[in-house]
Amino acid sequence: MMEDQELSAEIYQLIAAGRKIAAIKLIRAETGLGLAEAKHLAEAIAGHGDSDTPPPPALKEEGGAGGILAIVVAVLLAYVVYVFFLGD
């Protein structure tokens, strides 16, 4: 869905103010993450609150090139099986 991305300062402000639910909603809106992932990210940010600089979020893209590569390999394998076993 996405690679590393900066989160807005508003998310950090909401978490610092104790408004975790509002921060989770904003994380979901900015990143497209699901509820559980956004909650874990908000909790990770809140746990890192003793620093002056916000932590860099580690957001991973699901699927990505690895998923595409797996599909290409599967299609090639199916073609090889077809040509050798079912082809004339």
C-alpha positions in Angstrom: 0.0 0.0 0.0 2.8 2.4 0.9 6.5 2.6 1.7 8.1 4.8 4.4 6.1 7.9 4.9 6.3 11.0 7.1 3.4 11.4 9.4 2.0 14.9 10.0 3.0 16.8 13.1 -0.7 16.8 14.1 -0.5 13.1 14.9 2.3 13.6 17.3 0.5 16.5 18.9 -2.7 14.5 19.4 -0.7 11.6 21.0 1.2 14.1 23.2 -2.2 15.6 24.3 -3.5 12.1 25.2 -6.0 12.0 22.3 -4.9 8.6 21.0 -8.3 7.8 19.3 -8.1 11.0 17.2 -4.5 10.3 16.4 -5.4 6.7 15.2 -8.2 8.1 13.0 -5.7 10.6 11.4 -3.1 7.9 11.0 -5.6 5.7 9.1 -6.7 8.7 7.0 -3.1 9.6 6.1 -1.7 6.1 5.6 -4.5 3.8 4.6 -3.5 1.4 7.4 -6.1 -0.8 9.1 -7.3 -0.1 12.6 -4.9 -2.6 14.4 -1.9 -1.4 12.5 -2.7 2.3 13.1 -3.3 1.5 16.8 0.1 -0.2 17.1 1.8 2.7 15.3 0.1 5.2 17.7 1.2 3.1 20.7 4.8 2.9 19.4 4.8 6.7 19.0 3.4 7.2 22.4 6.0 4.9 23.9 8.7 7.0 22.3 7.3 10.2 23.8 10.4 11.0 25.9 12.4 12.3 22.9 12.2 15.8 21.4 12.1 14.4 17.8 9.4 12.1 16.6 10.5 8.6 15.7 10.6 7.6 12.1 7.6 5.4 11.4 8.4 2.0 9.9 5.5 1.4 7.6 5.8 -1.4 5.1 4.1 -1.8 1.8 2.2 -5.1 1.7 2.8 -7.2 -1.3 5.0 -5.0 -3.4 7.6 -6.4 -5.8 7.8 -9.7 -3.9 4.1 -10.4 -4.6 4.5 -9.5 -8.3 7.6 -11.7 -8.6 5.7 -14.6 -7.1 2.9 -14.2 -9.6 5.3 -14.0 -12.5 7.1 -17.1 -11.4 3.8 -19.0 -11.0 2.7 -18.0 -14.5 6.0 -19.1 -16.0 5.8 -22.4 -14.2 2.2 -23.0 -15.4 3.4 -22.2 -19.0 6.3 -24.6 -18.7 4.0 -27.4 -17.4 1.5 -26.7 -20.2 4.2 -26.8 -23.0 5.9 -29.9 -21.8 2.9 -32.0 -20.6 -0.1 -30.8 -22.6 1.4 -29.2 -25.7 1.4 -31.0 -29.1 
